[in-house]
Amino acid sequence: MSIRTEKVAEEIKHKMNSAMSKDLMELNLGLVTISKVNVTADLKIAKIYFTLLGNKEPGLKAEEKLNNRKKHIRYLLAQSINLRYVPDLIFIYDDSFEHAEKINKILNDLKK
């Protein structure tokens, strides 16, 4: 990634984290944290990886809810970020923390 795409990705990540905590509480997703943002070189598409804390729903259902509301989320992002074009948003559930917990549990079981 170029320096510009990295800066745009970091800015989107920062703005999305604040938007998730303030404006999207009506989705009842619990605590949504943006873990990573990948932006294409032409800044047209942003893949947003998120994790959930305190949520009983599966991650894929939360991903579906966020992707259904992406027009509204994109609108909120457009109000808070200064870009000529706001990228199209694609939400992807990041289950790497769950995998890390499983591996950690297996390793702890092996120690016993």
C-alpha positions in Angstrom: 0.0 0.0 0.0 1.1 3.5 -0.7 1.5 6.1 2.0 -1.8 7.8 0.9 -3.8 4.6 1.1 -2.4 3.8 4.5 -3.3 7.3 5.8 -6.8 7.0 4.4 -7.2 3.6 5.9 -6.1 4.8 9.3 -8.4 7.8 9.1 -11.4 5.6 8.1 -10.5 3.2 11.0 -10.4 6.0 13.5 -13.7 7.6 12.3 -15.5 4.2 12.1 -14.5 3.3 15.6 -16.1 6.5 16.9 -19.2 6.1 14.6 -19.7 2.5 15.9 -19.7 3.6 19.5 -22.0 6.6 19.0 -24.3 6.4 16.0 -24.9 2.7 15.5 -26.0 1.6 19.0 -29.5 0.8 17.6 -28.1 -2.3 15.8 -27.6 -4.0 19.2 -24.3 -5.5 18.2 -22.5 -4.9 21.5 -19.1 -3.4 21.4 -17.9 -3.2 17.8 -14.2 -2.6 17.3 -12.6 -1.9 13.9 -9.5 -4.0 13.8 -8.2 -3.3 10.3 -9.1 -1.3 7.2 -7.8 -2.1 3.7 -8.3 0.5 1.0 -7.8 -0.2 -2.7 -5.2 1.9 -4.6 -7.9 4.0 -6.3 -9.6 4.6 -2.9 -12.9 3.3 -4.2 -13.4 0.3 -1.9 -12.6 -0.1 1.8 -12.7 -3.5 3.4 -13.4 -3.0 7.1 -12.5 -5.9 9.5 -14.3 -5.8 12.8 -14.5 -7.7 16.0 -17.3 -8.0 18.6 -17.3 -7.9 22.4 -20.3 -8.6 24.6 -22.4 -9.9 21.8 -24.5 -13.1 21.8 -25.0 -13.0 18.0 -22.7 -14.9 15.7 -20.2 -12.7 13.8 -21.6 -13.5 10.4 -25.1 -12.2 11.4 -23.5 -9.0 12.7 -21.6 -8.7 9.4 -24.9 -9.0 7.6 -26.5 -6.3 9.7 -23.6 -3.9 9.1 -23.5 -4.6 5.4 -27.3 -3.9 5.2 -26.7 -0.5 6.9 -23.6 0.4 4.9 -25.3 3.3 3.1 -26.1 5.0 6.3 -22.6 4.3 7.7 -21.0 5.6 4.5 -23.1 8.8 4.9 -21.9 9.2 8.5 -18.3 8.7 7.3 -18.7 11.2 4.5 -19.7 13.8 7.1 -16.6 13.3 9.1 -13.9 12.7 6.5 -12.6 15.0 3.8 -12.3 12.9 0.6 -13.5 13.6 -2.9 -15.2 10.2 -3.0 -16.1 8.2 0.1 -15.1 4.6 -0.6 -17.7 1.8 -0.8 -17.7 -0.1 2.4 -17.4 -3.9 2.8 -17.7 -5.2 6.3 -15.9 -8.5 7.2 -16.1 -10.2 10.5 -12.5 -10.7 11.9 -12.5 -14.0 13.8 -8.7 -14.1 14.4 -9.2 -13.4 18.1 -11.5 -16.5 18.4 -8.8 -18.6 16.6 -6.2 -17.3 19.0 -8.3 -18.2 22.0 -8.8 -21.8 20.6 -5.0 -22.2 20.0 -4.2 -20.8 23.5 -6.7 -23.2 25.1 -5.2 -26.2 23.2 -1.7 -25.2 24.2 -2.8 -24.8 27.9 -4.4 -28.3 27.7 -1.2 -29.7 26.3 0.8 -28.2 29.2 -1.4 -30.0 31.7 
